[in-house]
Amino acid sequence: MTAPSLGELTRVFTRIGLFSFGGPAAQIAVMHKELVEDRPWLDESQFLSALSFCMLLPGPEAMQLCTYAGWRLRGVHGGLIAGLLFVLPGAAVMLALAFAYALWGQLPVVEALFLGVQATVVIVVAQAVLRLARKTLNRTDHWLIALASFMALYAFDAPFPLVILIAAAYGLLFHASRGVEAPPVSDHRTSLRQTISRAAVWLALWFTPILVAYASGAAILTKIGLFFSKLAVVSFGGAYAVLAYMAQEAVTNHGWLTPEQMLDGLGLAETTPGPLILVTEFVGFMAGYTLSGPGLALAAAAMTLWATFIPCFLWIFVAAPHVEWLTTRPRLTSALAAITAAVVGVIANLSLWFALHVFFDKVARADGAFTPSLPVLSSVNIVAVVLAGVAGFLLLRLRVSLPLTLAAMATVGACLPMLSP
């Protein structure tokens, strides 16, 4: 296959970045459609191996998968283009919304507009789970792994790293060469010296702004940089896995924002393109705004984005060349296949979580060892259910494109408050 030009790669990843609504499940689905189905840039085994690899890394797996895909196609330049285009549109939207929130508080018009978007994403996410299940669960034990991972996360609130670790251990211990296809060895593999050199460059990029802030006496920027750097290292399992920890630190220990503001920021992050972890930008912005107004807020938001996403490039550019080779080892390939099966259950859990929060205004978690998220049936949002039905009709029956469907449903959502008595 001929590698795409940088111009063509930029156009495709711009589209991915602009329409990457709905969290990792929908984002992975969009990438799969663009990179595997619509054009032969990656084959199924390459895409799934990359997905399994990125699920093992700290940080937002969808952004890292996008960066990996760009790196695979055009090296470091391609990875930078893909990763930045995945993050920057959502970061720009989040910055605008954070400014509006700081100035005017609640945003009912924006919430109404994105209700249509969220209802559409429920349909997109459901399609993603079904598509991935059909393509990856081709063995009985893989179906059982997917079901077990879903139940462990949904019903028992099991730690995400533990679920992935158990799946990997199963693949290693019960290795079966048949049915596990190793991807071809990449020509991107690098020497140990090159790996160390790349790691040094990206570590320097990561910490230089923090050191500059410390040297200039900007205590709040230094604290923000260090806090979100630590978060970037421990954030295994995606944004949902670390939201509780981040909320506790930012609200209780640092006092950067109130619990209500933290929840509002999460709601805004759910409605923007890009990774849900962009809620960190809102937290950094509000920390700076509360202390000193818009100027410090902009600097704090920039520091937050830097400390959150630069580590993602470090993980990909340093580890990816060697993981490509490692995935050709039969036993490790078996482990990755088991992890991929578990990922289907993980995405199904995220999909259900998202659907519950779109269709119901109140969702409670049961107490005890058995802790599934259960909707309060009396809080059902009939409007969201109807909007999802309309979105499903447009996407599945009329085959309207996703961008047009999103635009149409956002318009309908924005008009709803005008129809209320």
Secondary structure as a PSIPRED ss2 file (coil, helix, strand):
# PSIPRED VFORMAT (PSIPRED V4.0)

   1 M C   1.000  0.000  0.000
   2 T C   1.000  0.000  0.000
   3 A C   1.000  0.000  0.000
   4 P C   1.000  0.000  0.000
   5 S C   1.000  0.000  0.000
   6 L H   0.000  1.000  0.000
   7 G H   0.000  1.000  0.000
   8 E H   0.000  1.000  0.000
   9 L H   0.000  1.000  0.000
  10 T H   0.000  1.000  0.000
  11 R H   0.000  1.000  0.000
  12 V H   0.000  1.000  0.000
  13 F H   0.000  1.000  0.000
  14 T H   0.000  1.000  0.000
  15 R H   0.000  1.000  0.000
  16 I H   0.000  1.000  0.000
  17 G H   0.000  1.000  0.000
  18 L H   0.000  1.000  0.000
  19 F C   1.000  0.000  0.000
  20 S C   1.000  0.000  0.000
  21 F C   1.000  0.000  0.000
  22 G C   1.000  0.000  0.000
  23 G H   0.000  1.000  0.000
  24 P H   0.000  1.000  0.000
  25 A H   0.000  1.000  0.000
  26 A H   0.000  1.000  0.000
  27 Q H   0.000  1.000  0.000
  28 I H   0.000  1.000  0.000
  29 A H   0.000  1.000  0.000
  30 V H   0.000  1.000  0.000
  31 M H   0.000  1.000  0.000
  32 H H   0.000  1.000  0.000
  33 K H   0.000  1.000  0.000
  34 E H   0.000  1.000  0.000
  35 L H   0.000  1.000  0.000
  36 V H   0.000  1.000  0.000
  37 E H   0.000  1.000  0.000
  38 D C   1.000  0.000  0.000
  39 R C   1.000  0.000  0.000
  40 P C   1.000  0.000  0.000
  41 W C   1.000  0.000  0.000
  42 L C   1.000  0.000  0.000
  43 D C   1.000  0.000  0.000
  44 E H   0.000  1.000  0.000
  45 S H   0.000  1.000  0.000
  46 Q H   0.000  1.000  0.000
  47 F H   0.000  1.000  0.000
  48 L H   0.000  1.000  0.000
  49 S H   0.000  1.000  0.000
  50 A H   0.000  1.000  0.000
  51 L H   0.000  1.000  0.000
  52 S H   0.000  1.000  0.000
  53 F H   0.000  1.000  0.000
  54 C H   0.000  1.000  0.000
  55 M H   0.000  1.000  0.000
  56 L C   1.000  0.000  0.000
  57 L C   1.000  0.000  0.000
  58 P C   1.000  0.000  0.000
  59 G C   1.000  0.000  0.000
  60 P C   1.000  0.000  0.000
  61 E H   0.000  1.000  0.000
  62 A H   0.000  1.000  0.000
  63 M H   0.000  1.000  0.000
  64 Q H   0.000  1.000  0.000
  65 L H   0.000  1.000  0.000
  66 C H   0.000  1.000  0.000
  67 T H   0.000  1.000  0.000
  68 Y H   0.000  1.000  0.000
  69 A H   0.000  1.000  0.000
  70 G H   0.000  1.000  0.000
  71 W H   0.000  1.000  0.000
  72 R H   0.000  1.000  0.000
  73 L H   0.000  1.000  0.000
  74 R H   0.000  1.000  0.000
  75 G H   0.000  1.000  0.000
  76 V H   0.000  1.000  0.000
  77 H H   0.000  1.000  0.000
  78 G H   0.000  1.000  0.000
  79 G H   0.000  1.000  0.000
  80 L H   0.000  1.000  0.000
  81 I H   0.000  1.000  0.000
  82 A H   0.000  1.000  0.000
  83 G H   0.000  1.000  0.000
  84 L H   0.000  1.000  0.000
  85 L H   0.000  1.000  0.000
  86 F H   0.000  1.000  0.000
  87 V H   0.000  1.000  0.000
  88 L H   0.000  1.000  0.000
  89 P H   0.000  1.000  0.000
  90 G H   0.000  1.000  0.000
  91 A H   0.000  1.000  0.000
  92 A H   0.000  1.000  0.000
  93 V H   0.000  1.000  0.000
  94 M H   0.000  1.000  0.000
  95 L H   0.000  1.000  0.000
  96 A H   0.000  1.000  0.000
  97 L H   0.000  1.000  0.000
  98 A H   0.000  1.000  0.000
  99 F H   0.000  1.000  0.000
 100 A H   0.000  1.000  0.000
 101 Y H   0.000  1.000  0.000
 102 A H   0.000  1.000  0.000
 103 L H   0.000  1.000  0.000
 104 W H   0.000  1.000  0.000
 105 G C   1.000  0.000  0.000
 106 Q C   1.000  0.000  0.000
 107 L C   1.000  0.000  0.000
 108 P H   0.000  1.000  0.000
 109 V H   0.000  1.000  0.000
 110 V H   0.000  1.000  0.000
 111 E H   0.000  1.000  0.000
 112 A H   0.000  1.000  0.000
 113 L H   0.000  1.000  0.000
 114 F H   0.000  1.000  0.000
 115 L H   0.000  1.000  0.000
 116 G H   0.000  1.000  0.000
 117 V H   0.000  1.000  0.000
 118 Q H   0.000  1.000  0.000
 119 A H   0.000  1.000  0.000
 120 T H   0.000  1.000  0.000
 121 V H   0.000  1.000  0.000
 122 V H   0.000  1.000  0.000
 123 I H   0.000  1.000  0.000
 124 V H   0.000  1.000  0.000
 125 V H   0.000  1.000  0.000
 126 A H   0.000  1.000  0.000
 127 Q H   0.000  1.000  0.000
 128 A H   0.000  1.000  0.000
 129 V H   0.000  1.000  0.000
 130 L H   0.000  1.000  0.000
 131 R H   0.000  1.000  0.000
 132 L H   0.000  1.000  0.000
 133 A H   0.000  1.000  0.000
 134 R H   0.000  1.000  0.000
 135 K H   0.000  1.000  0.000
 136 T H   0.000  1.000  0.000
 137 L C   1.000  0.000  0.000
 138 N C   1.000  0.000  0.000
 139 R C   1.000  0.000  0.000
 140 T H   0.000  1.000  0.000
 141 D H   0.000  1.000  0.000
 142 H H   0.000  1.000  0.000
 143 W H   0.000  1.000  0.000
 144 L H   0.000  1.000  0.000
 145 I H   0.000  1.000  0.000
 146 A H   0.000  1.000  0.000
 147 L H   0.000  1.000  0.000
 148 A H   0.000  1.000  0.000
 149 S H   0.000  1.000  0.000
 150 F H   0.000  1.000  0.000
 151 M H   0.000  1.000  0.000
 152 A H   0.000  1.000  0.000
 153 L H   0.000  1.000  0.000
 154 Y H   0.000  1.000  0.000
 155 A C   1.000  0.000  0.000
 156 F C   1.000  0.000  0.000
 157 D C   1.000  0.000  0.000
 158 A C   1.000  0.000  0.000
 159 P C   1.000  0.000  0.000
 160 F H   0.000  1.000  0.000
 161 P H   0.000  1.000  0.000
 162 L H   0.000  1.000  0.000
 163 V H   0.000  1.000  0.000
 164 I H   0.000  1.000  0.000
 165 L H   0.000  1.000  0.000
 166 I H   0.000  1.000  0.000
 167 A H   0.000  1.000  0.000
 168 A H   0.000  1.000  0.000
 169 A H   0.000  1.000  0.000
 170 Y H   0.000  1.000  0.000
 171 G H   0.000  1.000  0.000
 172 L H   0.000  1.000  0.000
 173 L H   0.000  1.000  0.000
 174 F C   1.000  0.000  0.000
 175 H C   1.000  0.000  0.000
 176 A C   1.000  0.000  0.000
 177 S C   1.000  0.000  0.000
 178 R C   1.000  0.000  0.000
 179 G C   1.000  0.000  0.000
 180 V C   1.000  0.000  0.000
 181 E C   1.000  0.000  0.000
 182 A C   1.000  0.000  0.000
 183 P C   1.000  0.000  0.000
 184 P C   1.000  0.000  0.000
 185 V C   1.000  0.000  0.000
 186 S C   1.000  0.000  0.000
 187 D C   1.000  0.000  0.000
 188 H C   1.000  0.000  0.000
 189 R C   1.000  0.000  0.000
 190 T C   1.000  0.000  0.000
 191 S C   1.000  0.000  0.000
 192 L H   0.000  1.000  0.000
 193 R H   0.000  1.000  0.000
 194 Q H   0.000  1.000  0.000
 195 T H   0.000  1.000  0.000
 196 I H   0.000  1.000  0.000
 197 S H   0.000  1.000  0.000
 198 R H   0.000  1.000  0.000
 199 A H   0.000  1.000  0.000
 200 A H   0.000  1.000  0.000
 201 V H   0.000  1.000  0.000
 202 W H   0.000  1.000  0.000
 203 L H   0.000  1.000  0.000
 204 A H   0.000  1.000  0.000
 205 L H   0.000  1.000  0.000
 206 W H   0.000  1.000  0.000
 207 F H   0.000  1.000  0.000
 208 T H   0.000  1.000  0.000
 209 P H   0.000  1.000  0.000
 210 I H   0.000  1.000  0.000
 211 L H   0.000  1.000  0.000
 212 V H   0.000  1.000  0.000
 213 A H   0.000  1.000  0.000
 214 Y H   0.000  1.000  0.000
 215 A H   0.000  1.000  0.000
 216 S C   1.000  0.000  0.000
 217 G C   1.000  0.000  0.000
 218 A C   1.000  0.000  0.000
 219 A H   0.000  1.000  0.000
 220 I H   0.000  1.000  0.000
 221 L H   0.000  1.000  0.000
 222 T H   0.000  1.000  0.000
 223 K H   0.000  1.000  0.000
 224 I H   0.000  1.000  0.000
 225 G H   0.000  1.000  0.000
 226 L H   0.000  1.000  0.000
 227 F H   0.000  1.000  0.000
 228 F H   0.000  1.000  0.000
 229 S H   0.000  1.000  0.000
 230 K H   0.000  1.000  0.000
 231 L H   0.000  1.000  0.000
 232 A H   0.000  1.000  0.000
 233 V H   0.000  1.000  0.000
 234 V H   0.000  1.000  0.000
 235 S C   1.000  0.000  0.000
 236 F C   1.000  0.000  0.000
 237 G C   1.000  0.000  0.000
 238 G C   1.000  0.000  0.000
 239 A H   0.000  1.000  0.000
 240 Y H   0.000  1.000  0.000
 241 A H   0.000  1.000  0.000
 242 V H   0.000  1.000  0.000
 243 L H   0.000  1.000  0.000
 244 A H   0.000  1.000  0.000
 245 Y H   0.000  1.000  0.000
 246 M H   0.000  1.000  0.000
 247 A H   0.000  1.000  0.000
 248 Q H   0.000  1.000  0.000
 249 E H   0.000  1.000  0.000
 250 A H   0.000  1.000  0.000
 251 V H   0.000  1.000  0.000
 252 T H   0.000  1.000  0.000
 253 N H   0.000  1.000  0.000
 254 H C   1.000  0.000  0.000
 255 G C   1.000  0.000  0.000
 256 W C   1.000  0.000  0.000
 257 L C   1.000  0.000  0.000
 258 T C   1.000  0.000  0.000
 259 P H   0.000  1.000  0.000
 260 E H   0.000  1.000  0.000
 261 Q H   0.000  1.000  0.000
 262 M H   0.000  1.000  0.000
 263 L H   0.000  1.000  0.000
 264 D H   0.000  1.000  0.000
 265 G H   0.000  1.000  0.000
 266 L H   0.000  1.000  0.000
 267 G H   0.000  1.000  0.000
 268 L H   0.000  1.000  0.000
 269 A H   0.000  1.000  0.000
 270 E H   0.000  1.000  0.000
 271 T C   1.000  0.000  0.000
 272 T C   1.000  0.000  0.000
 273 P C   1.000  0.000  0.000
 274 G C   1.000  0.000  0.000
 275 P C   1.000  0.000  0.000
 276 L H   0.000  1.000  0.000
 277 I H   0.000  1.000  0.000
 278 L H   0.000  1.000  0.000
 279 V H   0.000  1.000  0.000
 280 T H   0.000  1.000  0.000
 281 E H   0.000  1.000  0.000
 282 F H   0.000  1.000  0.000
 283 V H   0.000  1.000  0.000
 284 G H   0.000  1.000  0.000
 285 F H   0.000  1.000  0.000
 286 M H   0.000  1.000  0.000
 287 A H   0.000  1.000  0.000
 288 G H   0.000  1.000  0.000
 289 Y H   0.000  1.000  0.000
 290 T H   0.000  1.000  0.000
 291 L H   0.000  1.000  0.000
 292 S H   0.000  1.000  0.000
 293 G C   1.000  0.000  0.000
 294 P H   0.000  1.000  0.000
 295 G H   0.000  1.000  0.000
 296 L H   0.000  1.000  0.000
 297 A H   0.000  1.000  0.000
 298 L H   0.000  1.000  0.000
 299 A H   0.000  1.000  0.000
 300 A H   0.000  1.000  0.000
 301 A H   0.000  1.000  0.000
 302 A H   0.000  1.000  0.000
 303 M H   0.000  1.000  0.000
 304 T H   0.000  1.000  0.000
 305 L H   0.000  1.000  0.000
 306 W H   0.000  1.000  0.000
 307 A H   0.000  1.000  0.000
 308 T H   0.000  1.000  0.000
 309 F H   0.000  1.000  0.000
 310 I H   0.000  1.000  0.000
 311 P H   0.000  1.000  0.000
 312 C H   0.000  1.000  0.000
 313 F H   0.000  1.000  0.000
 314 L H   0.000  1.000  0.000
 315 W H   0.000  1.000  0.000
 316 I H   0.000  1.000  0.000
 317 F H   0.000  1.000  0.000
 318 V H   0.000  1.000  0.000
 319 A H   0.000  1.000  0.000
 320 A H   0.000  1.000  0.000
 321 P H   0.000  1.000  0.000
 322 H H   0.000  1.000  0.000
 323 V H   0.000  1.000  0.000
 324 E H   0.000  1.000  0.000
 325 W H   0.000  1.000  0.000
 326 L H   0.000  1.000  0.000
 327 T C   1.000  0.000  0.000
 328 T C   1.000  0.000  0.000
 329 R C   1.000  0.000  0.000
 330 P H   0.000  1.000  0.000
 331 R H   0.000  1.000  0.000
 332 L H   0.000  1.000  0.000
 333 T H   0.000  1.000  0.000
 334 S H   0.000  1.000  0.000
 335 A H   0.000  1.000  0.000
 336 L H   0.000  1.000  0.000
 337 A H   0.000  1.000  0.000
 338 A H   0.000  1.000  0.000
 339 I H   0.000  1.000  0.000
 340 T H   0.000  1.000  0.000
 341 A H   0.000  1.000  0.000
 342 A H   0.000  1.000  0.000
 343 V H   0.000  1.000  0.000
 344 V H   0.000  1.000  0.000
 345 G H   0.000  1.000  0.000
 346 V H   0.000  1.000  0.000
 347 I H   0.000  1.000  0.000
 348 A H   0.000  1.000  0.000
 349 N H   0.000  1.000  0.000
 350 L H   0.000  1.000  0.000
 351 S H   0.000  1.000  0.000
 352 L H   0.000  1.000  0.000
 353 W H   0.000  1.000  0.000
 354 F H   0.000  1.000  0.000
 355 A H   0.000  1.000  0.000
 356 L H   0.000  1.000  0.000
 357 H H   0.000  1.000  0.000
 358 V H   0.000  1.000  0.000
 359 F H   0.000  1.000  0.000
 360 F E   0.000  0.000  1.000
 361 D C   1.000  0.000  0.000
 362 K C   1.000  0.000  0.000
 363 V E   0.000  0.000  1.000
 364 A E   0.000  0.000  1.000
 365 R E   0.000  0.000  1.000
 366 A C   1.000  0.000  0.000
 367 D C   1.000  0.000  0.000
 368 G C   1.000  0.000  0.000
 369 A C   1.000  0.000  0.000
 370 F C   1.000  0.000  0.000
 371 T C   1.000  0.000  0.000
 372 P C   1.000  0.000  0.000
 373 S E   0.000  0.000  1.000
 374 L E   0.000  0.000  1.000
 375 P E   0.000  0.000  1.000
 376 V C   1.000  0.000  0.000
 377 L H   0.000  1.000  0.000
 378 S H   0.000  1.000  0.000
 379 S H   0.000  1.000  0.000
 380 V E   0.000  0.000  1.000
 381 N C   1.000  0.000  0.000
 382 I H   0.000  1.000  0.000
 383 V H   0.000  1.000  0.000
 384 A H   0.000  1.000  0.000
 385 V H   0.000  1.000  0.000
 386 V H   0.000  1.000  0.000
 387 L H   0.000  1.000  0.000
 388 A H   0.000  1.000  0.000
 389 G H   0.000  1.000  0.000
 390 V H   0.000  1.000  0.000
 391 A H   0.000  1.000  0.000
 392 G H   0.000  1.000  0.000
 393 F H   0.000  1.000  0.000
 394 L H   0.000  1.000  0.000
 395 L H   0.000  1.000  0.000
 396 L H   0.000  1.000  0.000
 397 R H   0.000  1.000  0.000
 398 L C   1.000  0.000  0.000
 399 R C   1.000  0.000  0.000
 400 V C   1.000  0.000  0.000
 401 S C   1.000  0.000  0.000
 402 L H   0.000  1.000  0.000
 403 P H   0.000  1.000  0.000
 404 L H   0.000  1.000  0.000
 405 T H   0.000  1.000  0.000
 406 L H   0.000  1.000  0.000
 407 A H   0.000  1.000  0.000
 408 A H   0.000  1.000  0.000
 409 M H   0.000  1.000  0.000
 410 A H   0.000  1.000  0.000
 411 T H   0.000  1.000  0.000
 412 V H   0.000  1.000  0.000
 413 G H   0.000  1.000  0.000
 414 A H   0.000  1.000  0.000
 415 C H   0.000  1.000  0.000
 416 L H   0.000  1.000  0.000
 417 P H   0.000  1.000  0.000
 418 M H   0.000  1.000  0.000
 419 L H   0.000  1.000  0.000
 420 S C   1.000  0.000  0.000
 421 P C   1.000  0.000  0.000
